[in-house]
Amino acid sequence: FRCLQAQPRRRLLTKLAAHQPTEAVHFTDVRTDESVTGTPIHAEYVYIHLPRLAAAGYILWDDQTHEISQGPRFEEIKPFLDLVQSEGDRLPDGWV
């Protein structure tokens, strides 16, 4: 769960869960913050969040196009993501 402890990663994975397993999307299409490309938050995703999720096998990430899709281990965390979505209103503020 170390990989899932960061809110930006949980949010990105939760949004990605709504897509088909093989559907590739640009990570900015599932990112939930309001930042735009070229900001420090964009760099945070490219250099921290996306590599960590890819290394864990939760996403497949093309580091050239920044397209992501569900990775080979995505199904392992799907129940957790479903719980976060269904019980999000019961979780502490800022957690989801």
Summary of the structure (lengths in Angstrom):
residues: 96
radius of gyration: 12.6
end to end distance: 14.7
largest distance: 37.9
contacts: 251
relative contact order: 0.21
helix: 52%
strand: 10%
